[in-house]
């Protein structure tokens, strides 16, 4: 009865906010009431369960009616303004494609089957009861291209890419952190189809048992509510993707089924991927010698994509400075790049990789 009382109070607030024209607050409260009514229906039995399910359906219809009142350019502009108020950079459909992602074929295939094809072939996926929605977690060593992959996903499904820095949402003021998270999801709906990307999500939703911050604990709860709302509404063209180098630091509740259902390990680039990375990073250099890409790949095992990008930039910069000093235009050679490789240690070591293997074996 206490749960029902809280739901009714939330509905009263929603109705009041709607009457006052405060639609965003009304939508937030209708959504919260709906989620809790669904949970109450699941816990009930017999006629009571049916009654609660019907009430949840009525709340959902009201909630959707308000959300669908936004249309056209006004809808997009509202979404952009919300992101601007949160200090989140404007959304975009990235130009990066899967062809630009070096290697990682297993990762690509998993993403194609679980996200891209279900979104691209929506009617066909419905026939086969293939669902998309909820969230996906990419984890692995730093510098392996997790953000790059998400941008390619957004391009493939032509979705607005919303890049969220957790610090832009965090606030110690009571209730503000949760409100910021709710506003973010509101903007994602207005800008749909959209992908919300949380980089370093472990800083946004750390294990609640390991933090004394009440704000952090409330933030985890609010994010769980928002993700749960998306999961229960399959018609939303919104997908949540998070990335982390420290998956073991994330609150366990966010990783349960129905939240971040898809978890994908992004490993360091293998031999073929390193070959392609060197080719891509040097492709725009005009004075380029006959580069032995396979030799470079052999020398860079356990080097991340970010390491290889730095190596190429450093080698080209060294040659450029030599040209400035001597006045003689010379090409970038394999030896120029190898000399830089010998100066830089890989950012990924065997102990780090073993830690990821232990995490995946749990």
N, C-alpha and C positions, 0 to 999 in steps of 0.2 A: 504493500500500500504506500509505503514511503517513496518507492521508485515512481509510482504513478503520480503521486503528489508533486514530485519534482518535475515530471514531464508536463503536467498541467500548468505549473508555474512558468515553465519555459515557453509553452504555447501561448499563455497569456501575454508574456513579454513580446513574442513574435507578432501577435495580433495588434498589440499596442504600437509597436515599431512600424508595422505596415500602415496603420491608420495615420501615423504622423509623417508618412512619406520617407521614413528611414529604411529603405529597402534592403540595404546591405546587412544591417543589424537584424532585420526581420528574417532574411534568408538564413543567416547564421543560426538563429534560434529555431526556425522550422527544421533545419537540417539536424541540429542537435537533438530535438524532440523526436524526429524520425528514427535516428540511429538508436536512441534509448528505447523507443517503443518496439522496434524490431527485436532488440535484445530481450525485452520483457515478454514478447510473444514467444520467443524461443524457450524461455524458462517456464511458460504456462502450459496447461494441458486442456484437452477437450474443447468445450465451447468457449472457455476463457481465452484459449490460444487463438481460436478463429476470430474472436472479437478484437483482440489486440492487433492481429494481422490486418484486419479491415481498417482499424484506426490508423495504423502505420501507413497504409495505402492512401488514405485520405490526406494525411499530413504530407506525404510525398507529392501528391498532385498539386497541393497548394504551393509547396516549395518549388516545383518545376514551373508552375505558372508564373511565379515571380521572376525566376531566372530567365525564362523565355521572353520576358517583357523587354529584355535588352536585344537590340537588333542593329544590323548593318554597321556603318562607320561609328555610330555612337557607342556601340558595344566594344569595338576595338579601342576606341579612344579612352573609354572608361578603364579598360584593362591596362592600357599604357600609363594612365595617370596614377593608378594604384601602385604599379611597379615603381614609378618615379617617386612616389611618396615614401616608398620603402628603401630608396637608394639602390634599386636594382636596375642594371643597365637595360636599355630598350630591347624587346624581344626581336628575334630575327630568324629567318629560315637560312641556315648556313649553306655555303657553297661547297663545302667538303662532302665528298662521296665515299662510298666503301672502297672505290678504286684507289683512293688516296691513302687508305689505311694499309700499311705494310704488314704482310703476313697475317697472323692471328686468324687463320681460316676456321679453326674450331669455334672461336669466339663469334666470328661473323655468322657461321651457320646456325649457332644457337640463337643469336639475336634475330636472324631472318625468320626462323621457325616460330619463335615465341612472341615477337613484337611486330616486325615489319610486314610479313605476309598476312597475319590476321588483321592488321590495320588497312593494308592495301586492298585485300580481297575480303572485305567485310561480310558481304552476303554469303560467299562461299564458306567462310569460317563459321558463320551462324548455322549453316546447314550441317556442318560436322561438329557443332557444339564446341568449337574452338574459341575460347574467350581471351580477350586482352583487357588490360586495365590493372589497377593496383600499382605495384612498383617492382623495380629491378635494382639489384646492388652489384656494382662492378668493384672488385677488390683485387689488390695485387701490389707489387713494389712500385715505388714512386717513379715517375717518368716513363711509364709504359704506354701512355697514350689513351688513358681512360676518357678524358674530356674530348679528345679528338674523335673517339669512337661515338660518343653521344651526339656530337655535332653531325656526324655522318648519318646516324639514325634519324635525326630531325630532318635532314635533307631528303632521305629516302622516302619518308612518309609525308613530306611537305608540311611539317608542324613547326609552330613557333617555338624557338629554343629560348627558354627562360633560365638564365644562368644565375644561381643563387649562391651568394657568399653568406655562410651562416651568420657572420658578424653583423650583416645588415638587418637581420631579424631579431637578434638577441637584445633583450632589455631587462634590467633589474626591476623596473617599475612594475608594480603589481598589475597583472592582467595584460600588460602591453605586449609581452612576448607572444602570448597565445593569440592576441588580436592580430599581430603581424603575420603569424602563420596562417590564420584564417583568411586574412586579406590576400595573401599570396595565392591561395587556392581559388579565391573568388576571381582574381585577375586571370588565372590560368583558364578558368571556365570561359570568361569573356573573350579570351584570345584563342580559344580552341579552334582547330586541333592544336594542342600544345604539349610540350615536354618540359616538366619542371626538373631541373638538374641541380642536385645538392652536392657540391664538391666538399670533400672532407666532412662528411655527415657525422663522423664520430664526435666532432666538436659541437654539433647541434643537438644530438641525442646520445650523450654519453651514458654509460651505465648508471642508473639512478642510485644503485647501492654504493657507488663510488664517488658521489658528489653530495655536497652539503647544500648546494644552491636550490632553494625552493623554485626559483624561476626556471632552472634547467629541468627540474622534475615536472613542472607544469607544461613546459614546452614539449617534452616527450609525450605526455598525455594528449595534448592538443594535436600533435602530428599524427598520433595513432587514430584519433577521432576523424581527422580529415582523410587519411588513407582508407580507413574503414568506410567512410562515406562514398568514396570513389569506387571501391570494390563492390559495394551493394548496388551501384547504379551503372550498369554495363553499357549504357548508351552514351556515356561521357567520352569524348575524344581527348582524354587527358591521360598521359602516362608519366609516372614519377621515376626518375632514375637517380641513383645516388652513387657516389664513388668514395672509396676510402683506401688508405694504405694500412689501416689498423682495424680490421673487421672485428677483432676480439675486444675492442674498446666500446663497441656500440651496445646500447641497451637491448637485451635479448627480446623484449616484447615487440620491437619494431621488425624483427626478423622472422616472426611466426607466420604460418600460412595465412593468406588473406591480406597480408601487408606487403612486405618485400618478398614475393613468392619466388622470383627468379634471382638466383645468385650465381654470378659468373666470375671465374678467376681469370684475370688478364696477366699472363706470364711475361717475362722478358722476351724480347724478339729472338726468334731462332735464327739459324744460319741464313735461310732464304729471306727472312724478313730483314735481316741486317744488310744483305746485299741490296734489297730494294730501298731501304732507308738511305744508304749512301748514294744510290742513284737519284733518289728524290731530292735530297738535300744539296746535291751538286748540279742538278739539272739546269739551273739558271746561270751557272758560271760559264761565260763564253770562252775565256782563255783556259781551256781544260785539256790536259794531256790525256794519254791513253791509260785510264785508271783501271787498276786490277781490283775490281770490286770484291771478288772472292777472297783475295788475300786480306783485304780490309775486314771482311766478315769473320775470317778465321781468327784474327787478332782481337776481336771485340766480343768474345763470349762473356755473358753476364753484364754487358754494357746495356743500359736502357736506351730507349729512343731519344730521350733528352740528352743523354751522354753523347750519342752519335751526332746529334744536331750541333752540340757545342764543339765537338771535335772538328766538324766540317767548317764551322764558322771561324774557329781559331786558325785552322790551316790556311783558309782563304785570306784571312786578315794578315797573317804572317807574310804570305806571298805579295799581297797588295802593298804592304809597307816596304818590302824589298824593291818593288817596282818604283815606288815613290823615291826611294833613296838613290837608286842607280839610274833611273830613267829608261831602263830596258824592260819592255813588256815580256813577261815570261808566263808560261802556263802553270796551273796548279797540277802537281804530279802525285803519284801514289806515295813517293817518299816523303813529300811534304805532310801528307796526312798521317803516315806511319809515325813520323817524328813526334807529332802531337799525341798520338795514341800512347806512346811510351811515357809521356809526361803525365797522363791522366789515369787514375785508377777507376775501375768500374764502380758505380754507386750501389750495385747489388752484389752481395756476397752470399756464400753458401749457407751461412747461419740464418740469414733472412729468408732464403727460399725454404729452408727446413721448417721455419716457423709457419709459413703458409701451408706447407704440406700437412703439418700437425693440425692446423685449424680445419682444413678440408676433411681430415680423417675423423673428426669428432662426430 
